[in-house]
Amino acid sequence: MQIARDIERLIQYGLEKQLITSWDWSLTRNKILDVLDLKGIEPVEVEKEWQASPVDILSNILNWAAEHDRLPDNTVTERDLLDTKLMGCLVPSQTEVIRQFQEIMKKDGPKQATADFYRFSKDVNYIRTDRIAKNEQWLTPTDYGEIEITINLSKPEKDPKAIAAAKGSQLDIQYPQCVLCKENVGYTGRLDHPARQNHRIIPVTLQGEQWYLQYSPYVYYNEHCIVLKEDHVPMDINKATFDRLLAFVETYPHYFLGSNADLPIVGGSVLSHDHFQGGHHEFPMAKAGMDEPIEFPNFPNVKAGIVKWPMSVIRLQSEDPDTLSDLAGMIFDAWVRYSDPSVSIYASTNGERHNTITPIARRRGDWFELDLVLRNNRTSEAHPLGIFHPHANVHHIKKENIGLIEVMGLAVLPGRLKEELEQLGRFLADDVNDAPSPDDERIHKHLDWGRQIKTKYSEVKSSNVNAILEQEIGQVFATILEHAGVFKRDEEGQQAFRRFISTVK
């Protein structure tokens, strides 16, 4: 009786969220029965209930499935494959989702259309809001304004059984070719690739090309979207990139849209498929002002300046997107060729290109705005992971690439930090009697930093240590962004920045 009740509750959830109608009740039940390998069941009546999320209902069904041999192993990976398949029974077709989106675009405009599609993506459990809620977030005031910090606890760790089983589950051909490809829509998934029966995408035309809008399943900010190219082609920054970004924000003026750089070290995690990231959120970098104006005589209708930001950012503003793109293209072409040995910048070595740009587009009323973040991925003996990359002295906090989201001032820090900081806090607090040993591997890497904190604050105790550590992590992240800046914020670096700008003609 309980499994019958939970099946009916899941169908009722779909009705409440308008994923299905009452005409779909029997159809949906039969789809779920097929997924659970049940040939029949005695339907039961359930009272209407408002469920913000289907997670509790799905958990009950998954527990039943584990007890009745419907799961090969009761691991997070296997449970995710099954609960996505169950939710897929409630999700309208791609055609219907697109039709609804386009109707809302015509009637209520892009802001409402994206808000509804975002809500839909959460309702069908494609965006796993229960896991995202586990992330720890806070703001830290710095010399560059408030920056955003997130400790990423939303992505579950792979179970060892699932890792071992995945080795034997890989296909002879790679399908889909990556996690972004349009072929992920409705895909059943496997142990080494996420299930996507509850995934839908919206077609977007950019400069005559077919692209698609979707949301990140583990969003880091409001309406964290991905705009992906129809074809599986590598990331490539060029003038066409600026045209596409500006075309998108012309249609969706409430969103920003940006691109990771197209080179390893300074790029994001997926360089194999050309894509952008955007959303309905104002990042710290967007709030930063321009602390030095720039003039480009051949572009009198463009306002420009160096942004007060730890990384090296040129901001361009104009009411004409075509003019903005033309100037951005000239800056990009100049930067790709530019070297300045006095500040360790080389355009290429041994035929390998090092210079590229992380671009971000947004609207300010009638004005278009482009931020061009200058990047260089060269390495050295002193900095084998990257000269303009987090340096070794901050690797205890973060050593991963600085991608688009972090460039704009939102730190995405590894989940390991939650436990490590808890233990470090116990070690630093004066009123804790059973503090861990400095030899504890969870805190050993943080000891030098921790001792600096102890000397900085007159009193560190259990009631204030967490707040202190949060603020100090924010300062470390500001330092990390300074490491990633190609032109440093000192006088030598800013003079070098001006020298580069003078080459743009």
Sequence and secondary structure as in RCSB ss.txt:
>XXXX:A:sequence
MQIARDIERLIQYGLEKQLITSWDWSLTRNKILDVLDLKGIEPVEVEKEWQASPVDILSNILNWAAEHDRLPDNT
VTERDLLDTKLMGCLVPSQTEVIRQFQEIMKKDGPKQATADFYRFSKDVNYIRTDRIAKNEQWLTPTDYGEIEIT
INLSKPEKDPKAIAAAKGSQLDIQYPQCVLCKENVGYTGRLDHPARQNHRIIPVTLQGEQWYLQYSPYVYYNEHC
IVLKEDHVPMDINKATFDRLLAFVETYPHYFLGSNADLPIVGGSVLSHDHFQGGHHEFPMAKAGMDEPIEFPNFP
NVKAGIVKWPMSVIRLQSEDPDTLSDLAGMIFDAWVRYSDPSVSIYASTNGERHNTITPIARRRGDWFELDLVLR
NNRTSEAHPLGIFHPHANVHHIKKENIGLIEVMGLAVLPGRLKEELEQLGRFLADDVNDAPSPDDERIHKHLDWG
RQIKTKYSEVKSSNVNAILEQEIGQVFATILEHAGVFKRDEEGQQAFRRFISTVK
>XXXX:A:secstr
 HHHHHHHHHHHHHHHTTSS GGGHHHHHHHHHHHTT S            S SHHHHHHHHHHHHHTT SSS S
HHHHHHHHHHHHHTT   HHHHHHHHHHHHHHH HHHHHHHHHHHHHHTTSS HHHHTT EEEEEEETTEEEEEE
E   S    HHHHHHHTTT  SS SSSSTTSGGGTT   BTTB   TT   EEEEETTEEEEEEE SS SSTT E
EEEESS      SHHHHHHHHHHHHH TT EEE  BSSTTTB S  SS EEEEES   HHHH  EEEEE  TT T
T EEEEESSSS EEEEEES HHHHHHHHHHHHHHHHT  BGGGTB SEETTEE EEEEEEEEEETTEEEEEEEEE
E    SS TT TTS  GGGTTT  S   HHHHTTEEEE THHHHHHHHHHHHH TT SS   TT HHHHTTHHHH
HHHHHHSS   TTTHHHHHHHHHHHHHHHHHHHH SS SSHHHHHHHHHHHTT  
